[in-house]
């Protein structure tokens, strides 16, 4: 599926179609929960970060290629990001004007229905899911198998192999339903050059929370 096609069935198979007012309605109902708004903001910023990286990885104005979560994408290997409730940092050699254009295009396209752009195979979420899955499976094999070294080594190998196979799909699930959300409530306020303490080229895309109503 390309980024110009309809959202994948993966979203709609598990949750209703995202609605523009879903996060604002949630805040009206249970906004008294400490940190809830910040959590919702980070999820939307995280999705915007991923979509911006996808767009910067392609040629200007071109459609994003099919997203294959079973292998690492090489075209975005030069870029990295870090999301906060105030916006996201983008690390890599890229012009500020390109970052501004890509971020705005990413926001427009996701709000317009291209929700697949919110998920990226190189996200740290996938690494966390892989580590947790490996540890859980390894512990399970340790309990189930005999205590002999050969059996334990075979169990560890099975756990690592199984985790490698399951991580891409499980990581995508976690990103789609937990760590990202369509940025219906975000607007881009500013894009600034902000080198980090190591002097790496860094841009900060500042976002602001808005209520669509």
Backbone as a ProteinNet text record, in pm:
[ID]
protein_1_A
[PRIMARY]
XXXXXXXXXXXXXXXXXXXXXXXXXXXXXXXXXXXXXXXXXXXXXXXXXXXXXXXXXXXXXXXXXXXXXXXXXXXXXXXXXXXXXXXXXXXXXXXXXXXXXXXXXXXXXXXXXXXXXXXXXXXXXXXXXXXXXXXXXXXXXXXXXXXXXXXXXXXXXXXXXXXXXXXXXXXXXXXXXXXXXXXXXXXXXXXXXXXXXXXXXXXXXXXXXXXXX
[TERTIARY]
84.6	0	86.9	53.2	126.2	59.5	135.5	82.7	-34.2	-54	-165.7	-292.5	-284.5	-402.5	-474.2	-581.7	-659.2	-583.1	-618.2	-551.9	-561.5	-460.9	-460	-571.9	-609.9	-710.5	-662.4	-530.2	-473.9	-531.2	-553.3	-615.3	-759.5	-837.2	-980.6	-1016.2	-923.7	-953.5	-957.7	-890.9	-881	-952.5	-959.5	-1021.7	-1111.2	-1212	-1292.8	-1205.9	-1256.9	-1184.3	-1153.8	-1028.6	-995	-1082.9	-1127.2	-1214.3	-1141.4	-1166.7	-1095.1	-1112.9	-1224.7	-1252.4	-1230.8	-1168.2	-1161.4	-1075.7	-963.7	-878.8	-935.8	-995	-1054.9	-1175.8	-1254	-1366.6	-1317.1	-1207.5	-1152.3	-1106.1	-1045.4	-999.8	-1117.5	-1225.7	-1343	-1401.4	-1389.7	-1449.1	-1358.7	-1230.1	-1138.2	-1011.9	-1025.1	-908.6	-843.7	-909.9	-853.6	-739.4	-722.5	-614.4	-480.5	-390	-260.7	-182.2	-131.9	-45.9	-118.2	-251.2	-324.8	-306.7	-323.1	-310.1	-170.5	-69.1	68.8	90.2	30.8	41.8	-23.5	-142.7	-212	-134.2	-73.2	6.3	128.4	196.8	316	279.7	167.7	125.6	104.6	40.5	16.3	146.2	231.1	359.8	444.4	439.9	515.7	474.7	345.3	296.4	343.1	338.9	383.4	532.4	609.1	752.8	777.4	708.7	725.8	688	575.2	529.4	625.8	681.6	778.8	902.8	948.6	1065.4	1035	914.1	876.7	882.6	830.1	824.5	963.2	1045.1	1181.7	1265.3	1228.7	1306.4	1280.9	1171.2	1139.5	1170.4	1154.2	1175	1058.6	1083.6	982.4	859.9	744.3	618.7	584.2	673.1	646.3	570.9	502.7	430.4	529.8	495.4	577.8	569	682.3	677.7	604.2	572.5	508.8	591.7	525.2	593.6	601	720.3	741	799.3	722.6	766.3	843.4	866.8	942.1	1091.2	1131.7	1273.4	1300.7	1425.1	1462.3	1462.2	1411.6	1413.1	1546.1	1612.8	1742.7	1731.8	1617.6	1608.4	1590.9	1557.4	1542.2	1648.8	1754	1855.3	1933.9	1934.1	2010.1	1935.1	1809.7	1727.1	1680.8	1670.1	1618.5	1537.5	1456.6	1372.4	1348.6	1302.7	1266	1144.6	1037.3	912.4	893.3	837.3	798.7	657.2	600.7	467	465	581.6	589.5	631.2	665.4	711.6	813.4	882.9	981.6	1113.4	1221.3	1354.7	1379.6	1442.1	1476.8	1627.2	1693.8	1839.6	1876.6	1968	2013.3	2039.9	2111.7	2147.5	2028.7	1960	1844.2	1822.7	1772.7	1748.9	1623.3	1625.5	1510.2	1386	1405.3	1289.4	1228.3	1312.3	1260.3	1187.4	1240.5	1173.9	1037.4	1031.8	905.2	803.3	847.4	757.3	710	803.8	768.5	675	699.8	614.6	472.7	459.8	327.1	256.4	330.2	270.2	229.4	313.5	281.5	153.6	140.5	20.1	-103.5	-93.6	-207.6	-248.6	-152.1	-182	-238	-186.2	-240.1	-381	-403.2	-537.6	-634.3	-581.8	-663.4	-690.3	-630.5	-662.2	-545.8	-423.9	-309	-245.7	-316.8	-275.2	-156.2	-131.3	-17.5	115.6	118.4	241.5	281.1	190.9	219.2	312	333.2	409.5	538.7	648.5	778.4	853	911.3	977.4	1102.9	1162.8	1284.2	1255.3	1131	1093.2	1148.5	1184.5	1232.4	1129.4	1002.9	898.3	924	965.4	992.5	1107.3	1209.5	1321.5	1275.9	1194.6	1144.2	1057.5	970.7	885.4	970.8	1074	1161.1	1234.6	1285.4	1357	1263.6	1145	1049.1	1004.4	979.8	935.3	1045.2	1169.1	1280.8	1299.3	1298	1315.5	1201.8	1079.1	964.1	970.2	1001.6	1009.6	1126.1	1239.1	1355	1325.4	1257.9	1222.4	1125.3	1029.6	936.2	1005.3	1098.3	1173.3	1257.7	1314	1394.4	1311.8	1186.6	1100.6	1048.9	1024	961.1	1059.3	1181	1275.8	1361.1	1417.2	1510.7	1627.7	1692	1797.1	1932.1	1939.9	2065.9	2110.1	2242.4	2292	2249.6	2244.3	2204.3	2059	1974	1831.8	1809	1881.9	1865.3	1914.5	2023.1	2072.9	1974.2	1918.4	1818.1	1695.5	1654.7	1541.2	1568.1	1691.1	1727.6	1728.9	1778.7	1779.4	1639	1551.3	1412.2	1346	1372.7	1312.9	1359	1488.3	1541.2	1486.8	1480.3	1429.6	1281.7	1203.7	1060.6	1036.3	1112.6	1097.3	1130.7	1232.3	1269.9	1157.6	1087.8	978.9	855.5	828.4	705.7	718.4	839.6	858.1	806.1	833.4	784.8	634.1	557.2	411	360.5	416.9	375.8	417	535.1	579	486.8	440.8	346.9	214.2	168.2	45.6	59.8	171.1	191.8	200.1	269.1	276.3	137.2	63.6	-66	-165.8	-165.2	-271.5	-228.8	-98.1	-52.9	37	140.4	242	226.1	133.2	106.1	-44.6	-81.9	-222.3	-226.1	-328.6	-342.1	-343.8	-258.8	-245.6	-357.9	-479.2	-593.9	-587.2	-518.3	-519.3	-391.2	-307.2	-180.7	-178.8	-107.7	-71.9	75.9	145	288.8	311.2	381.1	403.6	536.3	641	772.4	866.5	966.1	1074.3	1205	1283.5	1406.2	1524.8	1641.8	1766.7	1812.6	1836.3	1870.1	1973.9	2102.8	2207.7	2213	2236.5	2242.8	2381.5	2404.3	2529.5	2649.1	2626.1	2734.6	2755.6	2679	2695.2	2631.8	2549.1	2483.2	2377.8	2359.9	2255.9	2118.2	2045.3	1917.3	1817.9	1694.8	1586.5	1478.7	1413.5	1301.8	1175.2	1078.8	949.8	854.1	821.5	735.5	589.4	511.1	368.8	285.1	161	66.9	-61.3	-116.9	-241.7	-360	-451	-570.6	-693.1	-804.3	-932.2	-1008.6	-1039.3	-1106.3	-1242.3	-1299.5	-1429	-1414.8
-120.2	0	123.5	222.4	347.3	445.9	554.7	654	730.8	721.2	793.1	710.4	584.8	499.4	513.8	436.1	443.5	379.7	411.8	352.2	200.5	134.2	-10.3	-65.8	-190.7	-257.2	-282.5	-269.8	-298	-205.4	-78.7	13	-27.2	-37.4	-57.7	-195.4	-291.8	-425.5	-430.4	-337.3	-343.8	-229.1	-113.6	1.6	72.9	146.6	228	332.3	386.2	489.6	607.4	655.5	770.4	890.6	958.1	1073.8	1200	1311.7	1435.4	1479.7	1446.9	1496.3	1391.6	1277.7	1169.5	1206.3	1275.4	1311	1427.6	1523.5	1635.7	1590.2	1498.1	1443.3	1367.6	1293.7	1219.7	1315.1	1425.2	1523.5	1587.1	1611.1	1668.8	1573.4	1443.7	1345.1	1312.8	1293.6	1250.9	1335.3	1461.9	1548.6	1575.1	1535.5	1555.2	1458.2	1355.4	1258.9	1327.5	1327.9	1395.8	1338.1	1427.5	1386.2	1334.1	1326.7	1270	1354.4	1485.7	1570.6	1561	1559.3	1547.9	1415.8	1309.4	1179.1	1181.5	1238.2	1247.2	1333.1	1440.9	1527.6	1454.1	1379.8	1306.9	1203.2	1133.8	1034.3	1099.1	1215.4	1282.3	1337.6	1393.8	1443.8	1329.2	1215.4	1098.1	1055.3	1055.4	1021.3	1123.1	1251	1355.2	1342.9	1306.7	1284.5	1174.4	1061.6	950.1	989.9	1055.4	1094	1192.5	1282.8	1378	1306.6	1207.3	1129.6	1055.3	996.7	927.3	1022.9	1142	1235.7	1287.8	1315.4	1360.6	1252.6	1127.2	1017.8	1000.9	1059.3	1047.2	1174.7	1172.7	1293.5	1388.5	1516.6	1618.5	1596.7	1592.4	1580.2	1439.3	1343.5	1206.4	1131.6	1025.1	943	862.5	836.3	751	608.2	536.2	398.7	307.8	187.9	89.7	70.2	60.8	46.5	-101	-156	-296.7	-308.7	-361.9	-369	-497	-578.6	-701.1	-682.8	-563.4	-537.7	-391.5	-360.9	-223.4	-142.2	-20.7	68.2	143	147.6	212.8	358.8	400.7	536.7	638.7	595	688	666.7	593.8	562.1	682.6	793.6	910.2	998.8	974.2	1061.9	990.9	1069.5	1017.9	1125.5	1087.5	1185.7	1155.2	1257	1243.8	1332	1272	1345	1389.1	1508.9	1561.8	1617.4	1662.5	1719.3	1856.9	1916.3	2048.1	2043.7	1926.7	1913.2	1801.3	1793	1686.2	1738.1	1671.4	1697.9	1605.4	1658.3	1579.3	1588.3	1473.5	1466.8	1420.4	1491.8	1453.1	1573.6	1549.6	1655.2	1687.1	1795.1	1836.3	1985.3	2052.7	2196.7	2225.1	2338.7	2378.5	2396.3	2448.9	2468.7	2335.3	2233.6	2101.3	2039.1	2061.3	2008.8	2073.8	2203.9	2276.5	2226.5	2210.9	2163.2	2021.7	1934.3	1794.5	1780.4	1856.2	1847.4	1892.8	2001.7	2050.6	1952.8	1897.2	1798.6	1673.5	1632.8	1515.2	1536.7	1653.3	1683.5	1682.4	1746.2	1753.2	1615.1	1533.7	1403.1	1306.5	1312	1222.5	1262.3	1390.4	1435.9	1403.4	1402.2	1370.1	1222.6	1136.3	993.9	899.8	950.6	862.3	824.5	746	712.9	618.8	549.2	457.6	530.4	660.6	736.5	753.3	721.8	740	632.9	525.5	411.6	396.2	371.6	357.6	237	153	30.1	55.3	175.1	203.7	275.6	281.4	346.3	268.9	341.8	276.8	186.9	208.6	120.5	-23.4	-43.7	-179.2	-243.4	-163	-215.4	-257.6	-175.3	-207.5	-333.1	-342.1	-460.4	-584.4	-574.6	-688.3	-735.1	-639.6	-676.1	-742.5	-684.1	-740.4	-879	-895.8	-1025.2	-1130	-1093.4	-1187.1	-1232.2	-1135.5	-1169.3	-1258.2	-1225.8	-1304.4	-1447.1	-1461.7	-1595.6	-1674.8	-1607.6	-1675.9	-1724.1	-1641.9	-1682.2	-1799.3	-1795.8	-1906.4	-2036	-2028.3	-2147.7	-2199.6	-2108.7	-2149	-2228.8	-2188.6	-2257.8	-2390.8	-2396.3	-2514.6	-2626.4	-2591.2	-2692	-2746.8	-2863.6	-2917.6	-2821.2	-2833.2	-2739.1	-2767.1	-2869.5	-2899.4	-2786.3	-2764.6	-2652.1	-2659.6	-2779	-2792.4	-2751.1	-2801.3	-2767	-2618.2	-2559.9	-2417.3	-2332.5	-2372.8	-2299.7	-2309.3	-2429	-2445.1	-2358	-2353.4	-2269.7	-2122.8	-2078.1	-1938.5	-1905.3	-1997.3	-1975.4	-1968.6	-2055.7	-2052.9	-1921.6	-1875	-1749.8	-1632.6	-1626.9	-1516.5	-1520.2	-1640.3	-1653.1	-1616.2	-1662.4	-1632.6	-1483.5	-1422.5	-1278.7	-1199.4	-1240.6	-1171.6	-1176.1	-1289.4	-1303.9	-1223.7	-1215.1	-1151.6	-1001.5	-953.4	-813.1	-713.8	-728.4	-626.4	-604.6	-712.8	-698	-648.5	-701.1	-656.2	-511.2	-475.4	-337	-242.6	-284.4	-202	-186.8	-295.8	-288.9	-189.5	-198.7	-110.7	34.3	59.3	195.8	247.5	167.5	212.1	241.5	160.8	169.4	227.9	244.6	294.8	417.4	411.8	516.8	626.2	611	717.7	737.8	855	886	991.7	988.2	1085.7	1227.3	1317.5	1450.5	1547.3	1511.3	1597.7	1729	1727.5	1843.7	1925.7	1900.3	1971.3	2072.8	2180.5	2273.8	2304.4	2328.1	2354	2503.2	2537.5	2677.9	2729.8	2646.3	2695.8	2578.7	2601.1	2505.4	2580.2	2535.4	2606.1	2512	2566.5	2490.5	2486.2	2365.9	2351.1	2241.3	2269.4	2167.2	2112.6	1981.8	1923.9	1944.2	1887.8	1911.5	1851.2	1757.5	1697.8	1767.9	1872.1	1947.6	1885.3	1784.2	1721.3	1814.6	1813.6	1897.1	1852.7	1944.9	1913.6	2024.9	1986.4	2082.6	2048.3	2151	2130	2183.1	2092.4	2128.7	2151	2275.6	2310.9	2301.2	2233.4	2215.4	2275.8	2304.1	2359.7	2277.8	2251.2	2176.8	2269.2	2224	2301.9	2214.4	2279.6	2209.7	2238.3	2131.9	2153.6	2220.2	2223.1	2286.6	2428
0	0	0	-78.2	-78.4	14.5	43.8	136.2	77.4	-51.4	-112.5	-116.5	-71.9	-71	61.6	77.8	199.6	314.8	442.2	556.7	552.6	611	609.5	695.2	668.2	748.1	889.2	909.4	1039.7	1145.8	1110.5	1206.1	1233.3	1128.8	1142.9	1196.3	1188.9	1237.9	1389.5	1455.2	1599.7	1671.3	1610.9	1674.1	1574.4	1624.3	1533.5	1464.4	1357	1284.1	1375.5	1376.6	1462	1430.6	1535.1	1521.3	1565.3	1498	1532.3	1675.8	1737.4	1872.4	1980.5	1946.8	2044.3	2166.2	2145.5	2258	2337.8	2269.8	2342.3	2423.2	2369.7	2445.1	2568.1	2550.5	2663.4	2773.4	2733.3	2832	2905.8	2835.2	2900.9	3005.2	2979.8	3068.7	3187.4	3160.4	3268	3269.1	3233.8	3228.3	3362.2	3469.7	3604	3633.1	3551.8	3573.9	3547.2	3644	3625.5	3507.9	3424.1	3313	3191.2	3195.3	3082.1	2956	2967.8	2849.8	2791.3	2876.3	2827.4	2753.8	2805.6	2739.8	2602.9	2593.8	2465.7	2366.4	2416.2	2329.6	2274.5	2361	2317.1	2211.9	2227.5	2129.1	1992	1989.6	1861.7	1802.7	1887.3	1839.1	1784.3	1852.5	1808.4	1667.3	1642.4	1508.6	1405.6	1441.3	1349.4	1320.5	1420.5	1401.5	1298.6	1315.4	1222.2	1079.9	1065.3	932	867.1	945.8	892.1	840.5	915.3	871.2	742.1	732.1	608.1	488.8	505.7	394	359	458.5	431.5	364.6	384.2	325.5	176.8	127	-14.8	-88.2	-219.9	-299	-278.4	-293.3	-267	-354.5	-290.2	-363	-405.5	-378.4	-421.1	-312.6	-353.6	-256.8	-175.2	-50.4	33.3	-18.1	-27	-76.7	19.6	-28.5	58	183.5	298.8	425.3	459.9	457	485.8	626.6	719.2	857.2	886	786.6	807.9	783	745.1	722.5	752.3	786.1	815.5	688.2	697.1	583.4	581.5	468.3	460.6	423.9	368.8	320	431.4	552.1	662.6	768.8	734.9	833.6	881.8	806.8	846.5	944.6	967.1	1048.7	1175.4	1282.7	1407.8	1475.9	1572.2	1637.5	1783.2	1854.3	1994.7	2019.3	2067	2084.4	2229.2	2246.2	2376.3	2363.8	2474	2467.2	2402.6	2379.3	2317.5	2170.6	2121.7	1984.8	1975.9	1863.9	1849.7	1793.7	1836.8	1785.3	1667.5	1563.9	1446	1426.4	1429.6	1417.1	1277	1213.4	1080.5	992.8	883.6	790.1	700.2	731.5	652.7	674.1	572.2	581.5	662.9	732.5	812.8	726.2	605.9	518.1	477.4	458	424.2	542.4	662.9	782.2	798	779	792.3	689.9	565	460	488.9	528.7	552.6	672.3	777.3	896.6	865.4	789.6	755.5	662.3	567.9	477.6	554	647.6	729.2	807.8	868.1	945.8	857	741.7	650.6	601.3	566.6	510.4	613.6	735.4	837.9	878.9	900.1	934.1	820.2	697.2	581.4	562	644.9	636.9	617.4	597.2	574.2	707.8	786.5	922.4	925.1	816.4	812.6	832.4	804.3	820.3	966.6	1058.8	1200.7	1256.2	1182.5	1233.2	1154.4	1226.5	1160.8	1217.5	1131.6	1179.2	1261	1251.1	1327.3	1458.7	1497	1622.4	1741.8	1847	1968.1	2032.5	2000.4	2051.5	2010.5	1886.3	1838.5	1914.9	1946.4	2023.9	2162.6	2226	2359.4	2357.4	2255.9	2242.8	2222.7	2137.8	2111.2	2235.7	2314.2	2436.7	2537.6	2555.9	2651	2608.2	2478.6	2428.1	2443.3	2413.2	2425.2	2569.4	2661.1	2803	2851.7	2812.6	2857.9	2805.5	2676.8	2619	2676.8	2698	2754.7	2896.8	2974	3110.4	3107.6	3015	3002.5	2964.6	2870.3	2831.8	2947.1	3026.2	3141.7	3241.8	3260.9	3356.5	3302.6	3170.9	3113	3081.1	3041.7	2995.5	3110.4	3090.9	3191.5	3213.8	3329.1	3367.8	3302.6	3219.1	3152.6	3062.2	3044	2963.4	2816.6	2761.1	2620.7	2603.5	2690.6	2681.4	2701.8	2797.2	2824.3	2706.4	2644.3	2527	2411	2391.1	2285.4	2314	2439.4	2475.6	2453.6	2485.6	2464.2	2315.5	2234.9	2091	2034.1	2083.1	2038.4	2077.5	2198.9	2245.5	2159.4	2130.1	2050.3	1908.3	1850.6	1714.2	1705.7	1800.8	1800.9	1820	1910.8	1934.4	1808.8	1735.9	1612.3	1510.2	1503.6	1407.8	1447.3	1577.3	1624.6	1645.5	1669.4	1706.9	1603.7	1472.7	1378.1	1384.6	1388.9	1389.8	1524.6	1633.4	1765.9	1789.3	1738.9	1751.6	1677.5	1561.7	1486.3	1562.6	1622.1	1702	1816.7	1888.1	2002.8	1957.5	1846.9	1795.9	1757.3	1684.3	1633.4	1744	1849	1947.2	2081.1	2104.1	2233.1	2223.2	2140.3	2146.5	2041.7	1947.8	1851.3	1838.8	1789.4	1762.1	1652.4	1570.4	1462.1	1522.9	1474.2	1536.6	1500.8	1536.6	1508.8	1587.3	1702.1	1790.3	1783.3	1685.4	1678.2	1565.6	1590.9	1485.2	1501.3	1392.2	1396.5	1416.3	1522.5	1554.2	1500.4	1507.7	1468.3	1442.7	1358.2	1335.4	1356.8	1453.1	1489.3	1484.7	1452.3	1457	1602.1	1652.4	1794.1	1811.4	1782.8	1796.4	1938.4	1951.4	2084.6	2144.7	2262.7	2335.1	2263.2	2173	2095.9	1961.7	1937.3	1814.2	1692.1	1711	1596.7	1538.3	1404.6	1344.7	1393.4	1452.8	1514.5	1488.2	1458.9	1446.6	1548.7	1599.4	1690.6	1625.2	1606.8	1550	1666.1	1691.8	1804.4	1763.7	1845.7	1817	1930	1898.5	1995.4	1990.6	2107	2118.9	2091.3	2006.6	1975.5	1993.6	2022.3	2031.4	1901.2	1822.7	1693.7	1706.5	1826.3	1846	1899.3
[MASK]
+++++++++++++++++++++++++++++++++++++++++++++++++++++++++++++++++++++++++++++++++++++++++++++++++++++++++++++++++++++++++++++++++++++++++++++++++++++++++++++++++++++++++++++++++++++++++++++++++++++++++++++++++++++

